[in-house]
Amino acid sequence: MAIARVPVPEAVEAAPPGAVARWLAATREFCRARTLGAVGAAVIVVMFAVALLAPVLAAYDPEAVDFGAMLARPSLAHWLGTDSFGRDVLSRLIFGSRTALMVGFGASVLGATLGAILGVGSAYFGGRVDLYLQRVMDVFLSFPLIVLALALVAILGNSIPNLIMAIMVPMIPRSALVIRSSALAIREMPFVDAARAAGFGHARIVLRHMLPNVMAPYLIMLTAFLGQAILAEASLSFLGLGVQEPTAAWGLMLRGAAVEFAETAPWMAIFPGLAISLSVFAFNLFGDSLRDALDPRLRTQ
Amino acid sequence: MGSLLDVVDLQTQFVTRGGVVRAVDGVSWDVAEGETVALVGESGCGKSVSALSIMRLVAAPAGRVVGGRILFKGRDLLQLDEESMRRVRGSEIAMIFQEPMTSLNPVLTIGRQITEGLETHLGMAPTAARARAAELLSMVGIPDPARRLPQYPHQFSGGMRQRMMIAMALACEPALVLADEPTTALDVTIQAQILELMKSLSRRLGVAMLMITHNLGIVARYADRVNVMYAGKIIERGTAREIYATPRHPYTLGLLRSVPRLDEPRRARLDPIEGQPPDLTRLPGGCAFAPRCAFRVERCAVETPPLRPIGAPGHVTACWEAERLTAVREPVGGRR
């Protein structure tokens, strides 16, 4: 096969597209090649918009009790009905997205980041540090995420910061495990030795030189954690150990009266359940597509 | 000229499953200020480990400098605490690595990789460091530095990356640069450019250089003095001219003979050195080169030859039979 080499004008390589243009191009490519992931991303974007605009979008105060409209069916006044206190389900769902995103993002960003730092540090120092750190991680890994989170909430007490903390801790070893394996390969790259030879300290090498190189697995872990964290928050709230009444939270809306009136007022449980499923599904779709897009082994062509 | 770096009886070992590898086994050499010294030998003879030992970057816990002194400007680097050693690395002794492809961090910009050293070692402000980085890039012959600084290593060619490595090494104006096979990964035409650049910069800035290589062609043209290493020991030392004109060790002679030459008629085959380098965990007694040596006598297998002066001042060799070499050498050079 004859390969016609078209001389590439110097200017093409010379003027790299701006960061914005590159992001746009990458986004377009992602939407084209991974439609499902793009759908997930769209749902996430909508969720964010809803959370941000909650006071504008919600027709009712999510905590306002209206005994005149208890257990009202979905109608024009209350699109998704009301609960046993006469609170508007849609408004509570809208405000509940704030709780879900705050806890979800807080826990997964902190968990993935701390895990990444530990994972990279563990790979960088190696030897005994690596050995001991990994054994501690193994201990934490032996608990299912929700069990460890439950135990932590029980110890810490339930406020939103404590909830974030409780969900974050079990994520650290999961993130550290994955990031460490990537960082082990980075550790062997000559530029790490070059950084040592240039007289940089350990902290600088770990944080500034190695960490940016494990961005791909980091982002994948992060998106995977987001769905898990939202689910964990909903589960904890459902079990009564998470967010407390009267704050709007999806998991909380599923418990108590929602169980009691499941047959006469099913909208109380159906819609928050759908919200939880949809958001977790969206994060997982997006996370999977992102992993496929960033993992060179899975890259097509 | 005073001695800038004085390596005295350096011993570096690696503990492996197969036993203790004596990678550097009691080696002494020195580099004067502004001088270019070559460390020559085949793969695994301890050249790179020597450089890493000076930087105190031998991978612990398997590798360890077990003895000797490394006097840099009169201070023993082996006695420094980790913090002081870190200040030496990069700012007083810099290193250039073999692989310009992988020795640069792929996710940091060229500019950042140069300014980082300037900021941490010299305490420069970011804007001043940026200006200096641009200056350094033009000094190593990278055109249009302002446009190049925000780029990433993958946007540079191999030669350009090695130029950039040189710029990074010289950034903090070190007194000594350790160049570990700086041109091995490059095209031949680029090799010459890079070497010329290193030579002219070291002259201009008065930087001393330790050139680690297996390429005797490089040595001849760019080094003032040459140390030939074999199996963790220095077996011959002299000026580049001396080593070339009158090698006094069979190994050096072998190395010179295995270089293909354009100025000689094409022979059917080169004269490679027979056999393999010895296993460093089980060095035989006597001269380590003896099993592969054409000049071997009985004494070689029993007694280790020490370095002894021979011929011109400064020329030393570790061979019992060095005198015999002068006689038989002639056919090599005269084979034209």
Interface residues (C-beta under 8 A of the other chain):
Chain A: E13 A14 P16 G127 M189 P190 F191 D193 A194 A195 R196 A197 A198 G199 F200 G201 R204 R208 H209 P212 N213 M215
Chain B: M55 L57 A60 P61 R86 R87 V88 R89 G90 S91 A94 M95 F97 Q98 E99 T102 S103 L104 N105 P106 V107 L108 E116 G117 T120 H121 R147 Q151 Q155 M168
